[in-house]
Amino acid sequence: MTDTPAILGGEPLFDPPLAFAKPTLEEPSRVERLIGESLVSGRLTSGPVVAELEARVAERLGVAHCVAVASCTTGLMLVIQALGGRGLRVAVPSFTFSATAHAVAWNGGVPVFVEALEDTWTIDPAAIPAGVDAILAVHVSGVPADVAALGTVAAERGVPLVYDAAHGAGSATVVDGRLVELGGFGMAEVFSLTPTKVLSGAEGGLVTTNDAALADRLRQARNYGNPGDYDTRFAGLNGRLSELHAALALVALDHLDERVAHRDLVAGTYRRLLGEVPGVTFQQTRPGDRSSHKDFSILVDAEAFGMGRDALVAALDAEGVETRKYYSPPVHRQQAYAAIASPELPITDRLAARVVSLPIWSHLPIEAVERVAHAIARIQSHAATIVEKVPATGAVG
Ligand SMILES: Cc1ncc(COP(=O)(O)O)c(C=O)c1O
């Protein structure tokens, strides 16, 4: 292995390239058996596997209700609809995936973009403006939002608080000195089950809530607004989860703890090896809290690192390391929201300009993590030459 980065003509560290994300499947034969039983029974949706998944999730998270839905976006849309939908002004972070804001926009509501905290990258409770009708917070990359402060703001304003917990399965936060898994905070938390998530069903979503009336409404809402008598009470949609997806998620649930533990090892290894690299910093988790590490992202300070984030991404690409820029552009700068006036969000902009998300999977070999860290360190040590010889990668700044 030479010391020359691939972008300067050295050998790529990964050939074939290292995938950014990869789903983990621990017990394929158990999944096959469950799916086979569903196929034989002829019950392919809204059947016993979905019911078991809902019961098991509710029990694990200590919530009264879990309603399985077709996706996290669907779940968020239906919760926002239940809160009033049209015209609703909903405080959302901008440093998130677009679906958070889309769930509001699909209801004819107005996303009110709110600044992020510098350390955890989650919504800043103190920056939530007066006059919003609801708050939709996000546990960014699995790092719990500040649920205590958000609860206080919501109570003071008398507005409902909902969590986009797309990344939250396996995360936990300290409440009164006790570590509590996400799921029971606010009026509802909505999880995603897509393949990149720590708990996956290939596709799907889960809404957890202690509000019986909301759970009841969501069960109708995912079925066109039909409580069973075909006299629909409101305009719902087909938001059901299939038995096949539920089977995958049910088996994955039994492996959630080991998945989070492995990701913690991956994240710890990245932190240990990259902690000394000039210009690299990390997302923080509040003391005692646990992140699911749905993603692992670094911030690149161009001046200290010697080159900008986009140059690092190009150099990693040459090494065969797939990356993402979560979340760049931030949602308030995306074309979909160009018509919405947003305040200046300098912290969000700064995070978005510097962020690089590195490969992380629940079975990513630690040797690969070490090699990615080595790639970043060697790119940094050649930063001046890269900027000089490959100017297209973007200079410092
Ligand atoms: C923060 C966030 N919210 C919502 C979603 C949407 O989830 P889904 O694809 O299950 O609808 C995602 C998807 O990655 C996400 O990252």
The ligand as an SDF file (V2000), in Angstrom:
LIG
                    3D

 16 16  0  0  0  0  0  0  0  0999 V2000
  -35.2040   12.2860    9.1700 C   0  0  0  0  0  0  0  0  0  0  0  0
  -36.0540   11.4810    8.2320 C   0  0  0  0  0  0  0  0  0  0  0  0
  -37.3860   11.6380    8.2720 N   0  0  0  0  0  0  0  0  0  0  0  0
  -38.2020   10.9300    7.4720 C   0  0  0  0  0  0  0  0  0  0  0  0
  -37.6990   10.0170    6.5620 C   0  0  0  0  0  0  0  0  0  0  0  0
  -38.6240    9.2940    5.6660 C   0  0  0  0  0  0  0  0  0  0  0  0
  -38.6770    7.9130    5.9480 O   0  0  0  0  0  0  0  0  0  0  0  0
  -39.4000    6.9490    4.9500 P   0  0  0  0  0  0  0  0  0  0  0  0
  -38.4900    6.7570    3.7840 O   0  0  0  0  0  0  0  0  0  0  0  0
  -39.6240    5.6810    5.7490 O   0  0  0  0  0  0  0  0  0  0  0  0
  -40.6910    7.5830    4.5560 O   0  0  0  0  0  0  0  0  0  0  0  0
  -36.3230    9.8160    6.4860 C   0  0  0  0  0  0  0  0  0  0  0  0
  -35.7640    8.8370    5.5370 C   0  0  0  0  0  0  0  0  0  0  0  0
  -34.5880    8.5470    5.5100 O   0  0  0  0  0  0  0  0  0  0  0  0
  -35.4680   10.5710    7.3400 C   0  0  0  0  0  0  0  0  0  0  0  0
  -34.1400   10.4300    7.2690 O   0  0  0  0  0  0  0  0  0  0  0  0
  1  2  1  0
  2  3  1  0
  2 15  2  0
  3  4  2  0
  4  5  1  0
  5  6  1  0
  5 12  2  0
  6  7  1  0
  7  8  1  0
  8  9  2  0
  8 10  1  0
  8 11  1  0
 12 13  1  0
 12 15  1  0
 13 14  2  0
 15 16  1  0
M  END
$$$$
